[in-house]
Amino acid sequence: MSQSSLNRRLTQVFGILLGMGIAVWLLRGFGVLTFLPGGIIWLLFLAAIAVAILSYVQKTWWRF
């Protein structure tokens, strides 16, 4: 897999995780998904941040 396609894939995963995190957060705030613990929302946001950092490192570090 080339670096540009890997970076594109990581960016897509970041967008999906961030979108899911925001959607779950909003639905929980509106009272639709009240059964979900707050830790799941934190995990989605932290996973999105980790993927964004990995995407940045992959783009700037030539050996990765």
NUTOR-810696 format. One record per residue (C-alpha): residue in three letters; x, y negated, z. Coordinates in steps of 0.25 Angstrom, whole numbers, plus 5000, padded with zeros to 4 digits. Example, Ala and Ser with C-alpha at 12.3 -4.5 7.8 and 13.67 -1.06 7.14 Angstrom:
<sites>
+--------+------+------+------+
: residu :   px :   py :   pz :
+--------+------+------+------+
:    ALA : 5049 : 5018 : 5031 :
:    SER : 5055 : 5004 : 5029 :
+--------+------+------+------+
</sites>
This chain:
<sites>
+--------+------+------+------+
: residu :   px :   py :   pz :
+--------+------+------+------+
:    MET : 5000 : 5000 : 5000 :
:    SER : 5006 : 4987 : 4996 :
:    GLN : 5007 : 4975 : 5006 :
:    SER : 4997 : 4967 : 4999 :
:    SER : 4986 : 4978 : 4999 :
:    LEU : 4990 : 4981 : 5014 :
:    ASN : 4989 : 4966 : 5018 :
:    ARG : 4975 : 4965 : 5010 :
:    ARG : 4970 : 4978 : 5018 :
:    LEU : 4975 : 4972 : 5031 :
:    THR : 4968 : 4959 : 5028 :
:    GLN : 4955 : 4966 : 5025 :
:    VAL : 4956 : 4974 : 5038 :
:    PHE : 4958 : 4962 : 5046 :
:    GLY : 4946 : 4955 : 5039 :
:    ILE : 4937 : 4967 : 5042 :
:    LEU : 4942 : 4969 : 5057 :
:    LEU : 4940 : 4954 : 5059 :
:    GLY : 4926 : 4954 : 5052 :
:    MET : 4922 : 4966 : 5061 :
:    GLY : 4927 : 4959 : 5073 :
:    ILE : 4919 : 4947 : 5071 :
:    ALA : 4906 : 4954 : 5067 :
:    VAL : 4907 : 4963 : 5079 :
:    TRP : 4910 : 4951 : 5088 :
:    LEU : 4898 : 4943 : 5082 :
:    LEU : 4888 : 4955 : 5083 :
:    ARG : 4892 : 4957 : 5097 :
:    GLY : 4890 : 4943 : 5100 :
:    PHE : 4876 : 4943 : 5094 :
:    GLY : 4873 : 4955 : 5103 :
:    VAL : 4872 : 4965 : 5091 :
:    LEU : 4884 : 4973 : 5095 :
:    THR : 4884 : 4972 : 5110 :
:    PHE : 4888 : 4986 : 5112 :
:    LEU : 4902 : 4984 : 5107 :
:    PRO : 4913 : 4980 : 5117 :
:    GLY : 4921 : 4968 : 5115 :
:    GLY : 4934 : 4976 : 5114 :
:    ILE : 4929 : 4981 : 5100 :
:    ILE : 4929 : 4966 : 5095 :
:    TRP : 4942 : 4964 : 5101 :
:    LEU : 4948 : 4976 : 5094 :
:    LEU : 4942 : 4971 : 5080 :
:    PHE : 4949 : 4958 : 5082 :
:    LEU : 4962 : 4963 : 5087 :
:    ALA : 4962 : 4973 : 5075 :
:    ALA : 4960 : 4962 : 5066 :
:    ILE : 4971 : 4954 : 5072 :
:    ALA : 4980 : 4966 : 5071 :
:    VAL : 4977 : 4968 : 5057 :
:    ALA : 4979 : 4953 : 5053 :
:    ILE : 4993 : 4954 : 5060 :
:    LEU : 4997 : 4966 : 5053 :
:    SER : 4992 : 4960 : 5040 :
:    TYR : 5001 : 4948 : 5042 :
:    VAL : 5013 : 4956 : 5046 :
:    GLN : 5011 : 4965 : 5034 :
:    LYS : 5011 : 4953 : 5025 :
:    THR : 5023 : 4946 : 5031 :
:    TRP : 5032 : 4958 : 5035 :
:    TRP : 5038 : 4964 : 5022 :
:    ARG : 5041 : 4978 : 5028 :
:    PHE : 5027 : 4981 : 5033 :
+--------+------+------+------+
</sites>
